[in-house]
Structures are given as structure tokens and as C-alpha cells.
Amino acid sequence: MAARLDRALQKANVSSAKAAGWLDVSEHDVQFWRRGITVPPLAAFNRIAKVLDLDVHWLCTGQAQHAATVN
């Protein structure tokens, strides 16, 4: 998860400080998440995914979420 978060923030050219401002957390919290030292709460995952236009399931698991097939 940390690598995906870090990559997504880098790709969007978003600093840890800027992300911390969106999430109302400390810059150190975001840096710890990016390094895999701690894990963000679910609300933070949802907010990051929304702001960066990412699939929250992918951000959390690394897997794309597939729609269920109905026969």
C-alpha cells in the first residue's frame, strides 16, 4: 500500500505537506504512510482516492475491483 500511495502522490506532484492539508493530519503522518511505517485510517484512503481520482480498492489492495457478472 505504501508504494502505491507514494507513487500516486508523486505522479500527481503532491507533497506530503499538501496531502496532510487535505486530510487534516500532520505531514509526518503522511510521510509514515508513504514509507509503510503506519497505515492510514479508512477515511484517509477514501479521501486520497477521491482527490487523486483513484480506485480506493486498488489503493488499499493493489487489485482492480471487478464488477460482478450476472448471468
C-alpha positions, 0 to 999 in steps of 0.5 A, a space after each residue: 500500500 505504501 508504494 502505491 500511495 507514494 507513487 500516486 502522490 508523486 505522479 500527481 506532484 503532491 507533497 506530503 505537506 499538501 496531502 496532510 492539508 487535505 486530510 487534516 493530519 500532520 505531514 509526518 503522518 503522511 510521510 509514515 504512510 508513504 514509507 509503510 511505517 503506519 497505515 492510514 485510517 479508512 477515511 484517509 484512503 477514501 479521501 486520497 482516492 477521491 482527490 487523486 481520482 483513484 480506485 480506493 480498492 486498488 489503493 488499499 489492495 493493489 487489485 482492480 475491483 471487478 464488477 460482478 457478472 450476472 448471468 
